[in-house]
């Protein structure tokens, strides 16, 4: 079993209302509950197995994290450390990655989608030095598609199931200030 106090793990990423902290074995129950809850999983790939399978998946994930090809975060509220979601950056190679496994639950604060995306995209672009982040959304997931388009992601292609997007570092840098302002204003209301 991995020593989860190892200092080579990424530091938590602090935002206005949220913190992204690296996934740990103790998160297996929470992640499994998110992925099997019909309120949150309708746009995700199906999950089979048990909490123990999720724990085993996390143990294998630590190897990918150590290799610098994947990073998985629990999204927490800063006011009370309550988990409210997860997000993952994976398939890291050259100057690009895939972004996904993004789930937010009912414990999320206002503007959590925007803030968690900004923080995780920022980790990819700023901390990892990437230039391109790829992601996709099922065509039925109109909320996610609308979010990606508003953020400035470019639609690359579409098939009968999904729409595929890319976000460039340049677009992220242009949009970041405006969207961080929106997040900060939500704290005041």
N, C-alpha and C positions, 0 to 999 in steps of 0.2 A: 504494500500500500504506500502511496506517495505521501511524503511529508508535506502537508499543505501549508506549513509555515515557512517554506523555502522562499528565500528573498528574491529568487529570479522570476517570480511570478509578477504579472503586471500589478501596478499599484491601483487602488480604487480610483475611479475617475469622478471628480466632484463637479456637480452642476449647481443650479440655483435651488431646486427642490429635490433633485435626484442624485443618487450615487450609483455608479456601475462598479460592482466588485466582482473579482474573478469567482467563478463557480467552484464550489467545494463539494466533497462527498456528502456533507450534511444537507445539501440542497436537493438530493435525489427525490425525496418525498414531495417537495414543493414542485419541482419540475415535472415529475410524473403526474401530479394532480392537475397542473396547468394543461399538459398535453392530452389528458384524457377527459377533461371537462368540456362538454358540448358547447358551453358558452364561448369557449376560446379556441377550440380546435377545428372548427368547420372549414378553415382555409389552410390547414396544415396537412402534411402527409400523415396517414394513419399510424397509430402507435399500437404495438402489441407488446406483450410481456408484462413485467411486474416492476415494482420499485427496485427490486434487486437487479433487474436487467438495466434499469436506468443508472443505478450505482455503478455497475460494471462498465456501462458506456462512458461514464464520467472518468473512471479509472483509465480507460483507453484514451480518452480525450487528453488527459495530462501529458501523455506522450506527444500528441500533436501540438499542444501548447509549448512544451519544451523544445520541440523542433521548429517553432515559430510559424506553423502553418494554420493555426486556428486559435481563436480566443473566444471564450464563452463567459458571459457576464450575467449576474443576477442584478436586476434593476431594483433599487431600494429607495424608499422615501428617506430623506435626510432628517426629517423632523422626529421620526420614531423608529428608524431602521427596519420598518416593515417591508418585506419583499412585495413588489407589485408587478414583476415581469422578468423576462429574460431576453437577451439578444446575443447573436453570435456572428463573428467574422471568421470566415473559413476559406479553404482553397486559396490560401495566400501564396502567390508566386509572382516573380518579376515585380511589376509595379501595380498589381491589381489583386482583388479579392472578391469573394461573394459575401453578401450581407443577408442575414435572415434569422430564422427561428425566433422572430420577434413576436412576443406575446405580452400584453399588458392585462392585468386583472382589475377587479373592482376596487382595489386598494389604491389605485393610482391617483395622484393629485391632478389638478387641472393642467392641461398642456403637457402631460407626461409623454405622449407620442412624439411631439415635436422635440422636447428636451432630450429624450432617450435617443432619438435619431441623431440629433446634433452631437451629443456626447460620443456615441459609437462611431459615427462618420468621422468625427474629429480624431478619435483614436486611430482609425485607419489612415487618414490623410496626414495627420501631424506626427503621431507617435511612431507609426510604422513606415511613414514616408511613401505611401501608396499614391498613385495618380488616378486610378479608376476603381469604382466600387459597382459591382453588378448585383442585381436582385430581380426578382420576378414576383408577380402577383397573379392569382387566379382571376380570370375575367369576372367571376361573380363577386370578387372582393372590391366592390366599387369604392369603399372608403379608403383602402390602401392605395388604389390606383390614383384617386383624386389627390391624396397626400403626396405621392411621389411626383405627380405632375406639378403641383403647386410648389414643391421644393425645387423644381427645375431639372429633374431627371429626364433624360432623353429616352424615348421609346425606341428600342432597337428592332424588335420584331414582335409578332403576335402569332400564336397558333390557336387551335380550337379550344385550348384549356387556359392558357396563360399569356400575359404580356411581360416582355423582358425589357429591363431598363438598365441604363448606366448613368452613374453620377460621376462627374469629373471633379477633381480637386478645385479647379478654377470656379466652377458653378457653386460648389460648397462654400468657398471663400467669399464669393459675392453674396450668397444668401445668408450666411452665418450671422452677420451683425443684425440684419433685419429680424431674423427669427429669434435670436437671443433677446432682442428687445421685447418681442411678443411674450416670451417666457417670463421675463422679468416683470412685465406689466401684470401678468396673471397673479403674481405674488402680492401685488398691491391691492388686488380686488377681493 
